[in-house]
Amino acid sequence: MMPANKIDSSDFEDAGLRLLDLGYPIVPIAKGLKHPNMAGWQDINADPAGVKSWAQSGHYSGWGVKAKEIGGLDVDVYDKGLALLVYKFIKKEAPELTIARFGFKPKHLFAFRNVDKLTKQVSKSFINPADPVHTSGPKDGEAKIQRIEMLGDGQQWICFGEHVETKGPYVYTGDSVFDIAAADIPELPKIKIGSFIGRLFDYFENSAVASGWVEHSARGSDSASITPISDFEARVKAQQVGDWTSEEVLDDLDLISSNCSREKWLQIAMAIHHQYQGDEEGFDIFNDWSYDGGEAYGGMSDCRHRWDSFKLDGSKNSTTFATVHKLANDIRGEIKSSDRDSKDQYAESTRELFSLADLKGKAPEVQWGWHEYMPVGETTLLYADGGAGKSMVALQLACSIALGQPMFGVPTKKGKVLFISCEDDKGDLHRRLENIEKNMMVTRDQLSDVHILTVEDGMLMTFEKDEGRRTKFYDYVDALCREHSYTSVTIDTAADTFGGNEIIKSEVRQYVRSLTALARRNSTAVFMLAHPSQAGMSSGLGTSGNVGWNNSARSRIYMRWNDPRSSADPTLTFQHMKSNKGPLHPDLTLINQQGFMRNLTSAEVEDLGHHQIARDQFLELLAIVTEQGDTVGPSSNGGDRYAPRRFVALQRLYPDFESITMSDYVHAMETLRIDKVIEVTINNRNQRSDITLTEES
């Protein structure tokens, strides 16, 4: 462990060389900063010569670790009680994480190996009204914003140096980065971290709300009432922070393209910085908005450099968010619907002005097409990994609604369904229907309320200069809904019906809102299928493109493979990720059995888990036999060389091993061969067949 006194250049150099020896991807941190201040730091590959050069310069005093390889769970919580609860939650849910780093206690960070190059995930931010201001640190008199962030690709965290607020060193409890090689840090693969991060964020957010904390929004809105007035206001009399919430800020920015001139990009950056008083929430909004920009955007490091260069005393930041708001309003004034003069002015018809006094009696209950999964009058998104079977699930749901039968044990509302298929032809749908008839034990005549609409050019909305225009096909679908009073409308898929750029939030929002408007006009439920992005799959959240998709829909489901590489586990998790109208359903475990998706019972899930244990133990015992210089084979006539027979006997020598039967080992051996984890090779010395690991594994 490095000494806990002042950091000098020799400590800095020694620490850097030690971290390099242990395989850490490090970057230098300048004195007085918490992040790298050099452009393109993400691409720096530190070496001993670089470490010595940085040490000799005298400008650096700390080391950061790139979160692309070694991520961090950053618990940015000042409250000692809640910080301790979160610490204990992480230790319980992920006991393999042994490196806990502290800087400004009780805030802390857990390190993990980021094997899937996950990107950042952030919880909701909160302010504790009972303790609203910093009593120490760089932001005296400002509200303490508390949240949890999973640091990932494109970010870093400091592993060594002097904390800029406490002026003391970063310290560790238990293991430290100087005790464990980077390759030995426990990994958190996407399959685990997707659900773990969700539970962690839920635990923190629920605990914060239960403690009476309020969710943080832009300064001047919710947080203004608990933020003390400082002399800052006197210094910027003409530059008051606007009364805009974060949602309103995002709505304005959605209308303004970041593919603009450098000058305009900088002006908007200044405005966001001023609105958020330099807070990290504002930086995240600025960086996200900049992401799809052109030459003006120089990457996250450029955003960070510019953000930190702005002042809060008015000397260098003369642009407020009022300028951005005016620009957004000017754009709103220019946006006109393509059919504004037509008889169906749908956008205008969705507006209604009323007094709260007009709301008499009991509030109406939420209507569901599929109970608590798919609300009527809203758009629900189903994301699924490639080949997972989202079209199959959607068609089964359509048939369940037509019959009024439950789907996966969840009630549906009986009625007609319009199924818009842009990917499958009539023959594909016919074959799927045969499997559904056989498994649901119905006749084709009983499914007459499922209406299939196959289409090659199914664009429902196109765009011209960021302005959405509903197509003739959209009007045709709307007319069908009015004629048939469908309970639900399935759209397969979003990519085939959305004619815009999926990373431009304003275009995504216009499209999803047009579908929601269709749903509300016709009292139907829109169920749209979509592919998650690579980042969405890596994070375990199943999102796509940008947050506009998730934010605009009122319910979202993600269907993902539990182990896409294993034939022993062909199951999927059906996970309810968002529900604005009701509670979230618990996760379901599904399996595709001969073209029909079925929900597994808890006993069946447990049985599959047992098969996975048998596979893992087979590989462990194979490694033990190999280390002993012995071999095993695949033939049941091979006596004690027969791997399943040998392993049943060998496992008794290891108390920690499970008691696996020979038939389970046979099944494990077969599935491991199918998955190309093991193979049978011929031993040239004795011409016997040996089981060995494949080069791929």
C-alpha positions in Angstrom: 0.0 0.0 0.0 1.3 3.5 -0.8 2.0 5.8 2.1 -0.9 7.9 3.4 1.1 11.2 3.5 1.6 13.8 0.8 2.2 12.4 -2.6 5.6 13.2 -4.1 7.1 12.5 -7.6 8.9 9.4 -6.5 5.7 7.8 -5.0 3.9 8.7 -8.3 6.6 7.1 -10.4 6.9 4.0 -8.2 3.1 3.6 -8.1 2.9 3.9 -11.9 5.6 1.3 -12.5 4.0 -1.1 -10.0 0.6 -0.7 -11.7 2.1 -1.4 -15.1 3.7 -4.5 -13.8 0.3 -5.7 -12.6 -1.2 -5.0 -16.0 -3.4 -2.0 -15.3 -4.4 0.4 -18.2 -3.4 3.6 -16.5 -3.5 7.3 -17.4 -1.8 10.2 -15.5 -3.9 12.6 -13.4 -2.7 16.2 -13.1 -2.4 17.9 -9.7 -5.7 19.3 -8.5 -7.9 17.3 -11.0 -10.0 14.2 -10.8 -9.8 13.3 -14.5 -7.2 13.3 -17.3 -6.7 16.7 -18.9 -5.1 15.6 -22.1 -6.9 15.1 -25.4 -7.3 11.5 -26.5 -6.4 10.0 -23.1 -8.6 7.0 -23.9 -6.0 5.9 -26.6 -2.9 6.4 -24.4 -1.0 3.1 -23.8 1.2 3.9 -20.8 4.7 2.3 -20.7 7.7 2.7 -18.2 9.3 5.5 -20.3 6.0 7.4 -20.3 5.7 7.0 -16.5 9.1 8.3 -15.9 8.5 11.3 -18.3 5.3 12.2 -16.6 6.9 11.9 -13.1 9.8 14.2 -14.2 7.4 16.9 -15.5 6.1 17.5 -12.0 2.6 18.2 -13.4 1.0 14.9 -12.3 0.3 13.3 -8.9 -2.2 10.6 -9.5 -3.1 7.6 -11.6 -6.4 6.8 -13.2 -7.5 3.4 -14.5 -9.4 3.1 -17.8 -12.9 1.8 -17.0 -13.0 0.1 -20.4 -10.9 -2.7 -19.0 -11.3 -2.2 -15.2 -14.7 -0.8 -14.4 -16.0 0.7 -11.2 -19.2 0.9 -9.2 -18.9 4.5 -8.0 -21.1 5.1 -4.9 -21.3 8.9 -4.9 -23.3 9.0 -1.6 -22.4 11.4 1.2 -24.9 10.1 3.8 -23.0 7.7 6.0 -26.0 5.6 6.9 -27.2 5.1 3.3 -23.6 4.7 2.0 -23.0 1.9 4.5 -26.3 0.2 3.4 -25.2 0.3 -0.2 -21.7 -1.0 0.7 -23.3 -4.0 2.5 -25.7 -4.6 -0.4 -22.8 -4.8 -2.9 -20.8 -7.1 -0.6 -23.8 -9.4 -0.2 -24.9 -9.4 -3.9 -21.4 -9.5 -5.4 -19.0 -10.9 -2.7 -16.4 -11.6 -5.4 -15.7 -7.8 -5.5 -12.9 -7.4 -2.9 -11.3 -4.0 -4.0 -13.1 -1.1 -2.3 -11.5 2.3 -2.7 -12.3 5.3 -0.6 -11.6 9.0 -1.4 -14.1 11.4 0.2 -15.6 9.1 2.8 -18.2 7.6 3.0 -18.2 7.7 -0.8 -16.6 4.6 -2.2 -15.9 2.6 -5.4 -15.8 -1.2 -6.1 -13.5 -2.3 -8.9 -14.4 -5.1 -11.4 -13.0 -6.5 -14.6 -15.0 -5.1 -17.5 -14.8 -8.2 -19.8 -17.7 -7.0 -22.1 -16.5 -3.4 -22.4 -19.7 -2.1 -20.8 -20.6 1.5 -21.0 -21.7 3.7 -18.1 -25.0 3.3 -16.3 -26.2 5.9 -13.8 -28.9 5.8 -11.2 -31.3 8.6 -10.4 -29.8 11.6 -8.6 -31.1 12.7 -5.2 -30.7 15.6 -2.7 -31.2 15.1 1.1 -33.3 18.2 2.2 -32.2 17.6 5.8 -28.5 18.1 4.9 -28.6 20.3 1.7 -25.2 21.9 1.5 -21.6 20.8 1.4 -19.7 21.6 4.5 -16.4 20.9 2.9 -15.1 20.3 -0.6 -15.2 22.4 -3.8 -18.8 23.4 -3.8 -19.5 25.0 -0.5 -23.1 26.2 -0.2 -24.4 24.0 -3.0 -26.7 21.0 -2.8 -25.1 17.6 -2.4 -26.1 15.5 -5.4 -26.0 11.8 -4.5 -26.2 8.9 -6.9 -24.5 5.6 -8.1 -22.7 5.3 -11.3 -21.2 2.2 -13.1 -18.1 3.5 -14.8 -17.4 1.9 -18.1 -15.9 2.4 -21.6 -14.8 6.0 -22.2 -14.4 6.7 -18.4 -11.7 6.3 -15.8 -11.4 6.2 -12.0 -8.5 7.3 -9.8 -6.7 4.4 -8.1 -3.8 6.4 -6.6 -3.1 10.0 -5.6 -4.3 12.9 -3.5 -8.0 13.6 -3.3 -8.7 17.1 -4.5 -11.3 17.8 -1.7 -9.8 16.0 1.3 -6.2 16.6 0.4 -5.5 13.1 1.7 -4.7 9.9 -0.3 -7.1 7.4 -1.7 -7.3 4.4 0.6 -8.6 0.8 0.3 -10.3 -1.6 2.6 -9.1 -5.2 2.2 -7.4 -5.7 -1.2 -6.0 -2.8 -3.3 -4.9 -2.5 -6.9 -1.3 -2.9 -5.6 -2.1 -6.3 -4.3 -4.0 -7.9 -7.2 -3.0 -8.1 -10.9 -5.5 -6.6 -13.3 -6.2 -10.0 -14.9 -7.1 -11.4 -11.4 -9.7 -8.8 -10.6 -13.1 -10.5 -10.5 -15.1 -10.0 -13.6 -18.8 -9.0 -13.9 -20.0 -10.3 -17.2 -23.0 -8.7 -18.9 -25.3 -11.6 -18.0 -24.8 -10.9 -14.3 -24.3 -7.2 -14.2 -27.5 -6.4 -16.2 -29.7 -7.7 -13.4 -27.3 -6.8 -10.6 -27.0 -3.1 -11.5 -30.8 -2.9 -11.8 -31.2 -4.3 -8.3 -28.5 -2.0 -6.9 -30.0 1.1 -8.5 -33.5 0.1 -7.3 -32.2 -0.5 -3.8 -30.5 2.9 -3.6 -33.4 4.8 -5.2 -36.0 3.2 -3.0 -33.8 3.8 0.1 -33.4 7.4 -0.9 -37.1 8.0 -1.3 -37.8 6.2 1.9 -35.4 8.5 3.7 -37.3 11.6 2.4 -34.8 12.6 -0.2 -36.0 14.4 -3.4 -35.0 13.5 -6.9 -32.5 16.1 -8.3 -33.4 18.1 -11.4 -32.0 21.3 -12.9 -31.2 24.1 -10.6 -34.0 26.6 -10.4 -36.7 23.9 -10.3 -37.1 21.2 -7.6 -33.7 21.8 -6.0 -34.0 25.6 -5.8 -36.2 25.4 -2.7 -33.5 23.7 -0.6 -30.4 25.4 -2.0 -29.2 28.3 0.1 -28.7 31.6 -1.7 -25.1 32.6 -2.1 -23.3 35.7 -3.3 -23.1 34.0 -6.7 -26.5 35.7 -7.6 -25.0 39.1 -7.0 -22.2 38.4 -9.4 -24.4 37.3 -12.3 -27.4 39.6 -11.9 -28.3 39.4 -15.6 -27.5 35.7 -15.9 -30.1 34.0 -13.6 -30.4 30.3 -13.9 -33.6 29.5 -15.8 -36.6 27.7 -14.3 -36.3 24.6 -16.5 -36.5 21.0 -15.4 -34.1 18.4 -16.8 -36.9 17.0 -18.9 -37.5 20.5 -20.4 -33.8 20.9 -21.1 -33.7 17.6 -22.9 -36.8 18.5 -24.9 -35.2 21.7 -26.1 -31.9 20.0 -27.0 -33.8 17.2 -28.9 -34.8 19.9 -31.4 -31.2 21.2 -31.9 -28.8 19.2 -34.0 -25.3 18.9 -32.5 -23.9 18.6 -36.0 -23.3 22.3 -36.1 -20.5 24.9 -36.2 -17.9 24.8 -33.5 -19.0 28.3 -32.3 -22.6 27.2 -31.9 -21.6 24.0 -30.1 -19.5 26.0 -27.6 -22.4 28.5 -27.0 -24.8 25.6 -26.2 -22.1 24.0 -24.0 -21.8 27.3 -22.1 -25.6 27.5 -21.7 -25.9 24.0 -20.3 -22.9 24.6 -18.0 -24.6 27.8 -16.6 -28.0 26.1 -16.2 -26.5 23.3 -14.2 -23.8 25.4 -12.4 -21.1 23.1 -13.7 -22.7 20.0 -12.1 -21.9 16.5 -13.5 -25.6 16.0 -14.4 -25.2 18.9 -16.8 -22.0 17.5 -18.2 -23.7 14.2 -18.9 -26.5 15.9 -20.8 -24.0 18.0 -22.7 -21.8 15.0 -23.7 -24.9 12.9 -24.7 -26.2 15.7 -26.8 -22.8 16.2 -28.5 -22.4 12.5 -29.3 -24.0 12.5 -32.8 -22.3 15.8 -33.7 -20.0 16.4 -36.7 -16.6 18.1 -36.7 -17.5 20.2 -33.7 -17.5 17.2 -31.4 -14.0 16.0 -30.4 -15.0 13.2 -28.1 -15.6 13.0 -24.4 -12.2 14.4 -23.5 -12.9 17.5 -25.6 -16.3 17.9 -23.9 -14.6 17.6 -20.5 -11.9 20.0 -21.3 -14.4 22.7 -22.5 -16.8 22.0 -19.6 -14.0 22.6 -17.0 -12.8 25.8 -18.8 -16.1 27.6 -18.2 -16.5 29.9 -15.2 -19.4 30.5 -12.9 -18.7 34.2 -12.2 -19.8 35.5 -15.6 -16.3 36.3 -16.8 -16.2 33.6 -19.4 -19.7 32.2 -19.7 -22.0 34.9 -21.1 -24.5 32.5 -22.6 -27.5 31.3 -20.5 -30.0 28.5 -21.3 -32.5 31.2 -22.3 -30.7 31.5 -25.6 -31.1 27.7 -26.2 -34.7 27.8 -25.2 -35.4 30.6 -27.7 -33.7 28.7 -30.5 -35.7 25.6 -29.7 -38.9 27.6 -29.7 -38.0 29.1 -33.1 -37.6 25.6 -34.4 -40.9 24.5 -32.9 -42.6 27.4 -34.8 -41.1 26.1 -38.0 -42.2 22.5 -37.6 -45.4 21.8 -39.5 -47.2 18.5 -40.0 -47.3 17.2 -43.5 -51.1 16.9 -43.4 -51.9 20.0 -41.2 -54.4 21.1 -43.8 -56.0 17.7 -44.1 -59.3 16.7 -42.5 -57.4 14.4 -40.0 -55.4 16.9 -37.8 -54.3 14.2 -35.4 -51.5 16.1 -33.6 -53.9 19.0 -32.8 -56.7 16.6 -31.6 -54.4 15.2 -28.9 -54.4 18.5 -27.1 -56.9 19.3 -24.3 -57.0 22.1 -21.8 -58.9 21.5 -18.6 -59.1 22.5 -14.9 -58.2 20.0 -12.2 -61.7 20.8 -10.7 -63.2 19.2 -13.9 -61.8 15.8 -12.8 -64.8 14.4 -10.9 -65.3 11.1 -9.0 -62.9 8.2 -9.0 -60.0 8.1 -11.5 -60.5 5.6 -14.4 -58.6 2.4 -14.1 -55.8 1.6 -16.5 -56.9 -0.6 -19.4 -54.6 -3.4 -20.5 -54.3 -5.4 -23.7 -51.9 -7.7 -21.8 -52.3 -7.2 -18.0 -49.6 -4.9 -16.7 -47.4 -5.5 -19.7 -49.2 -3.7 -22.5 -51.4 -0.7 -21.6 -54.2 0.5 -24.0 -53.5 3.9 -25.5 -49.7 3.5 -25.2 -46.7 2.1 -27.0 -45.0 -1.0 -25.6 -41.5 -2.0 -26.8 -40.3 -5.6 -27.0 -36.5 -5.8 -27.5 -34.9 -9.2 -28.1 -31.5 -10.6 -28.9 -30.9 -11.9 -32.4 -32.7 -15.2 -33.0 -34.4 -15.1 -29.6 -37.9 -15.4 -31.1 -39.5 -12.0 -30.7 -41.7 -12.5 -33.8 -42.8 -15.9 -32.4 -43.7 -14.4 -29.0 -45.6 -11.5 -30.7 -47.7 -13.9 -32.9 -48.5 -16.1 -29.8 -49.6 -13.0 -28.0 -51.8 -12.0 -30.9 -53.4 -15.4 -30.9 -53.9 -15.3 -27.1 -55.6 -11.9 -27.3 -57.9 -13.2 -30.1 -58.8 -16.2 -27.9 -59.0 -14.2 -24.7 -56.5 -16.7 -23.2 -53.6 -15.9 -20.8 -50.1 -15.5 -22.3 -47.4 -16.9 -20.0 -50.0 -17.1 -17.3 -50.9 -13.4 -17.6 -54.4 -12.4 -18.6 -55.2 -10.7 -22.0 -58.1 -8.6 -23.2 -60.1 -10.5 -25.8 -60.4 -8.7 -29.1 -59.1 -8.3 -32.6 -55.4 -7.9 -33.4 -53.6 -6.2 -36.4 -50.2 -7.8 -36.9 -48.0 -5.8 -39.3 -45.2 -8.1 -40.6 -42.3 -6.4 -42.4 -39.8 -9.3 -42.0 -41.7 -12.6 -42.5 -43.6 -13.6 -45.6 -46.9 -15.5 -45.7 -45.1 -18.8 -45.8 -43.1 -18.1 -42.6 -46.2 -17.0 -40.8 -48.1 -20.1 -42.0 -45.4 -22.4 -40.5 -45.5 -20.5 -37.2 -49.3 -20.7 -37.1 -49.1 -24.5 -37.4 -47.0 -24.7 -34.3 -49.3 -22.4 -32.4 -52.4 -24.4 -33.3 -50.8 -27.6 -32.1 -49.6 -26.2 -28.8 -52.6 -24.0 -28.0 -54.9 -26.8 -29.2 -57.1 -24.5 -31.3 -58.4 -24.6 -34.9 -57.5 -22.0 -37.5 -61.1 -20.7 -37.6 -60.8 -19.8 -33.9 -58.0 -17.3 -34.9 -60.0 -15.3 -37.4 -59.6 -12.2 -35.3 -55.9 -12.1 -36.0 -55.4 -9.9 -39.1 -52.0 -10.2 -40.7 -50.7 -7.3 -42.9 -47.5 -8.2 -44.7 -45.7 -5.3 -46.3 -42.3 -4.7 -48.0 -42.3 -0.9 -47.7 -43.8 -0.3 -44.2 -42.5 3.1 -43.4 -45.0 4.8 -41.0 -43.0 8.0 -40.7 -40.3 9.7 -42.8 -38.2 12.8 -42.1 -37.2 15.9 -43.9 -34.8 18.3 -42.0 -35.7 16.6 -38.7 -39.4 17.1 -39.3 -41.5 13.9 -39.1 -44.1 13.2 -41.8 -46.7 10.5 -41.4 -46.9 8.4 -44.5 -49.9 7.1 -46.5 -49.2 3.7 -45.0 -49.7 5.3 -41.5 -53.0 6.7 -42.6 -54.0 3.3 -43.9 -53.2 1.6 -40.6 -55.1 4.3 -38.8 -58.1 3.7 -41.0 -58.0 -0.1 -40.4 -57.9 0.6 -36.6 -61.0 2.8 -36.9 -62.8 0.2 -39.0 -62.0 -2.9 -36.9 -61.5 -1.6 -33.3 -58.4 -3.6 -32.7 -57.4 -4.5 -29.1 -53.8 -4.3 -30.1 -51.6 -3.5 -33.1 -48.2 -5.3 -33.4 -45.5 -3.7 -35.5 -42.6 -6.1 -36.6 -40.2 -4.2 -36.5 -39.3 -0.7 -35.5 -36.3 -0.7 -38.0 -38.7 -1.4 -40.9 -41.2 1.3 -40.1 -39.1 4.2 -38.8 -37.7 6.3 -41.6 -35.4 8.5 -39.4 -32.1 8.3 -37.7 -32.4 6.2 -34.5 -29.6 8.2 -32.7 -31.4 11.5 -33.2 -33.7 11.8 -30.1 -36.1 14.3 -31.6 -36.9 12.0 -34.6 -37.3 8.9 -32.3 -39.7 10.8 -30.0 -41.8 12.1 -32.9 -42.1 8.6 -34.3 -43.0 6.9 -31.0 -45.4 9.7 -30.1 -47.2 9.3 -33.5 -47.8 5.6 -32.6 -49.0 6.6 -29.1 -51.4 9.1 -30.7 -52.7 6.3 -33.0 -53.2 4.1 -29.9 -55.1 6.8 -28.0 -57.3 7.8 -30.9 -58.3 4.2 -31.5 -58.3 2.8 -27.9 -55.8 0.2 -28.8 -52.4 -0.9 -27.6 -49.3 -0.7 -29.8 -46.8 -3.5 -29.4 -43.6 -2.8 -31.3 -40.7 -5.2 -31.8 -37.1 -3.9 -32.0 -33.5 -5.0 -32.0 -31.2 -3.9 -29.1 -27.9 -2.2 -29.9 -24.6 -3.9 -29.2 -24.1 -1.6 -26.3 -27.6 -2.4 -25.0 -26.9 -6.1 -25.2 -23.5 -5.6 -23.5 -25.0 -3.6 -20.6 -27.8 -6.2 -20.1 -30.4 -3.4 -20.4 -31.5 -4.2 -24.0 -31.8 -0.6 -25.2 -31.2 0.7 -28.7 -29.9 3.8 -30.3 -30.6 6.4 -27.7 -32.7 7.0 -24.6 -35.5 8.5 -26.7 -36.9 5.0 -27.4 -37.0 4.0 -23.8 -38.2 7.4 -22.6 -41.1 7.7 -25.1 -42.5 4.2 -24.5 -44.6 3.6 -21.4 -43.7 -0.1 -21.1 -40.6 -2.0 -22.3 -39.6 -5.7 -22.3 -36.3 -7.3 -23.0 -35.9 -10.9 -24.0 -32.3 -12.2 -23.9 -30.4 -15.4 -24.1 -29.2 -16.7 -20.7 -26.2 -18.3 -22.3 -26.1 -17.9 -26.1 -23.0 -20.1 -26.3 -24.4 -23.1 -24.5 -26.7 -25.9 -25.9 -27.2 -27.0 -22.3 -29.1 -23.8 -21.5 -31.4 -22.9 -24.4 -33.5 -20.6 -22.2 -34.2 -17.0 -22.4 -35.1 -14.4 -19.7 -38.2 -12.3 -20.4 -37.6 -9.2 -18.3 -40.0 -6.3 -17.7 -37.7 -3.3 -17.8 -40.1 -0.4 -17.6 -43.7 0.2 -16.6 -45.2 3.7 -16.2 -48.8 2.5 -15.8 -48.4 -0.4 -13.3 -45.9 -2.6 -11.4 -43.1 -4.5 -13.1 -43.7 -8.2 -13.6 -41.1 -10.6 -12.2 -38.6 -12.2 -14.7 -39.8 -15.2 -16.6 -37.7 -18.0 -18.0 -38.8 -19.1 -21.5 -37.8 -21.9 -23.8 -38.5 -22.5 -27.5 -39.9 -26.0 -27.9 -40.5 -26.9 -31.5 -41.5 -23.4 -32.6 -43.6 -22.5 -29.6 -42.4 -20.3 -26.7 -43.2 -21.7 -23.3 -42.7 -20.4 -19.7 -40.8 -22.8 -17.6 -41.8 -23.8 -14.1 -39.5 -23.2 -11.1 -38.7 -26.9 -11.0 -37.7 -26.9 -14.7 -35.5 -23.9 -14.1 -33.8 -25.7 -11.2 -33.3 -28.8 -13.3 -31.5 -26.7 -16.0 -29.3 -25.2 -13.3 -28.4 -28.7 -12.2 -27.3 -29.5 -15.8 -25.1 -26.4 -15.8 -23.4 -27.4 -12.5 -22.7 -30.8 -14.1 -21.0 -29.1 -17.1 -18.9 -26.9 -14.9 -17.9 -29.8 -12.7 -17.0 -31.9 -15.7 -14.6 -29.3 -16.9 -13.1 -28.9 -13.4 -12.5 -32.6 -13.0 -11.1 -32.8 -16.6 -8.5 -30.1 -15.6 -7.6 -32.1 -12.4 -7.0 -35.3 -14.4 -5.0 -33.4 -17.0 -2.8 -31.7 -14.3 -2.1 -35.2 -12.9 -0.8 -36.3 -16.3 -3.6 -38.7 -16.9 -6.4 -38.8 -19.6 -10.0 -39.8 -19.9 -12.0 -40.9 -22.9 -15.5 -40.8 -24.4 -16.2 -44.6 -24.7 -18.3 -46.4 -22.2 -16.3 -49.5 -23.0 -13.1 -47.8 -21.8 -13.4 -49.0 -18.2 -12.1 -46.4 -15.7 -11.0 -44.2 -18.6 -14.6 -43.5 -19.4 -14.9 -39.8 -18.3 -18.4 -39.9 -16.7 -17.5 -43.1 -14.7 -14.1 -41.7 -13.7 -15.6 -38.4 -12.6 -18.3 -40.0 -10.4 -15.5 -41.7 -8.5 -13.2 -38.7 -8.4 -15.7 -36.2 -7.1 -16.0 -38.1 -3.9 -12.4 -37.0 -3.0 -13.5 -33.3 -3.1 -16.0 -32.3 -0.3 -16.9 -29.1 -2.1 -18.0 -30.9 -5.3 -21.6 -31.7 -6.0 -22.8 -35.3 -6.2 -23.4 -35.6 -9.9 -24.8 -38.9 -11.4 -23.2 -40.7 -14.3 -26.1 -39.9 -16.6 -25.7 -36.2 -15.9 -22.0 -36.3 -16.7 -22.9 -38.1 -20.0 -25.3 -35.3 -20.8 -22.7 -32.7 -19.9 -20.1 -34.4 -22.1 -22.5 -34.4 -25.1 -23.5 -30.8 -24.8 -19.8 -29.7 -24.2 -18.9 -31.4 -27.5 -21.8 -29.8 -29.3 -20.7 -26.4 -28.0 -17.1 -27.1 -29.1 -15.8 -26.7 -25.6 -14.2 -30.2 -25.6 -13.2 -32.5 -28.4 -12.0 -36.1 -28.9 -8.4 -36.4 -30.1 -6.3 -39.4 -31.0 -3.2 -39.9 -28.8 -0.4 -40.7 -31.2 1.5 -42.6 -28.5 -1.1 -45.2 -27.8 -3.8 -44.5 -30.4 -6.4 -44.0 -27.7 -9.2 -41.5 -27.9 -8.7 -38.7 -25.3 -11.1 -35.9 -24.3 -9.3 -32.5 -24.4 -10.3 -28.8 -24.4 -10.7 -27.2 -27.8 -8.4 -24.4 -28.8 -11.5 -22.1 -29.0 -12.3 -22.7 -25.3 
